[in-house]
Amino acid sequence: MSARNANRLTSNHAHGFLRGGTIINIITALIFFGLLGAGVLWVIKTGGDAGKQYATAMIDTKHNATTLSCQMNFRSIAQCLQAYAIGGEGFPADQQEFVTACGGRSKVLRCPDPCGVEYVYIPGARADMPPTTVLVYEAKPVHEGRCNVLFLDGRIEALTPDALQPFLDATLSRRRR
């Protein structure tokens, strides 16, 4: 075999090997980029789910903070009414006296929720009435379908309108007596 023929054989053999190596390199690259793409998609999907969970948690936290702020208003109102009842001879006779008893602070007399309304005071309560007598309540259920209610015994509860109605009916019927 001449040197020229041997060189050609080696060159053809090396060239064929490179073709096979190129195919393997292409397959390896496809697998690598496929896995990389799948990883990126997984990160995006996971990040999107985490973003939704974060947004939901933030909204829930804001609703909980608003509900807590509203209940703190009710706690302040309870303290004002208790001080008024101790200092005077009972609870305020009407809405105007109620506003005065609470120092005229309009922020305390209204739900802080953007959809909230002013609280409703029911005059005519006496210390000898049942503890489930309603003193103040929210007329609009803005806290996940519930209304905050202040009872005569100082309890503050969040009730659905259907659960609140029997307490209101009983309170109004006692007031008429």
N, C-alpha and C positions, 0 to 999 in steps of 0.2 A: 504494500500500500504506500502510495506516495504521501509525502507530507501535505501536499495540497488536498488530496482526498481525505486524509485523516482530519485535517483542519475543517473541511466541509462537514464531515460527519459529526465532529464535536460541535460545530456551530449549529447544525440542524438539531442535534440532540439538545443543546442548551436552549435554542429558540423554542422548541416544543415544550421544554420544561417551563420556560417563562410563560407560555400560553396557559399551561395548567396552573401555574402559580398565580397568574392574573385572575383566573376564574376563582381560585380559592380566596384570593384577596378581595375580589368583588363580593363573594358570598359572605365572607367575614365582615366586610364593611356593611352589607345589607343587614346582617344580623345585629351588628353593633348599633347602627342608626335606628333600626326597628326597636330594639330594646331601649335606646335613648329616648325615642319618640314616645314609647309606651310609658316610660318613667315620667317624662314631662307631662303627658296627659293625666297620669295619676296624681302628680303634684297639683296640677291646675284643678282637677276635680276635687281633691281633698281640700285644697285652699278655698274653693268655692263653697263647699259644705261648711267649712269652718267659718267662712265669712257670713253665711246665712245663720249659723248658730250664734255667732257673735252679735249680729244684728237683732236676732230674736231675743237674746239675753239682754241687750241694751234696752229694747222696747219694754220687756218685762220689768226690768229694773226701774225704768221711768214710771210705768204704771204703778208699781209697788211704792215708789217714793211719793207719787201723787196721792195714793190711797192713805199712806201713813201720814202725810201732811194734812189731809182732810180729817183723819182721826185725831190728830193733835189739835186741830181747830175745835173739834168736839170736846176734847179734854179741857181746853181753855174755857169753852162755853160752860161746861159742867162746873168748873171752879168758880166762874163768875156768878152763875145761878146759885150755887151753894152759899157763896159769900153774901149775895143779895138776900137770900132766904133767911140767913142767920141775922143779918143786919136789920132787915125789915120784918115784915110779918107775913112772909110767904114769898111766892114766886111773882115775877112781873105780871101785871094785869093784861098787858097787850103787847103788840109787836114793838111799838115805840119805846115802852118801858124796858123791854128786852134788849133793844139796841143800846139804850142808855146803860143798862146793867152791865153790858159787855164793853163799855167804854167807847161805844160808837166805832169800833175798829172794823171797818168793812171787810178787810182781808180775812178776819176770823169768822165772819158771818157768811162766807161764801166758799164753796168748794174750789180749790186751786186748779182742778182739772179744766182745760180749755172749754170743755163741754159742760162744765159744772154750773150750777145755779145757786141762788141764795138759799140758805137753810130756812126751814119753816119751823116757827115756834108755835106751840099749842098752849095758849094761856089757860089758866083755871086749875092748874095742878095744885094739890095740897099734900102735905107730908103724910096724911093718913090714907092716901090712895095706895093701891097695890104697886109693887116695885116695877111692874111691867107697863106702867103708865108712860106714854111717850111724851117727852118734853120738846125735843128738837129732832128733825129728820130731814133727809134729802128727798125732794120730790122726784128727782130724776136719777135713775140708776146708771151712774157713770163709771162705777168701779167693777168692771167685769160683770155687769148686769145686776149689781147690788147697790143698795142705798145705805148709807151710814145712819144710825139711829142712836139717840141718847135717851136712856130710860131714867125714870125717877130715882132708881137706886144707884145711878152713876155709871151703869154699864154702857158700853158703846159696842154696838154690833153692826155688821154689814149683812143686810138681809135682802133677799129678792123682793120685788114689789108684792108678789103673791104672799110671801111670808110676813111682810110688814103690814099688810092690809088688816088682818084681824086685830093687831095691836092698836092700830089707828082707830078702828071702829070701836073697840072697847074703851079707848081713851076718850073719844068724842062722846060716847054715851055716858060715861062717868061725869064728864064735864057738865052735861046738861042737868044733872041731878042737883 
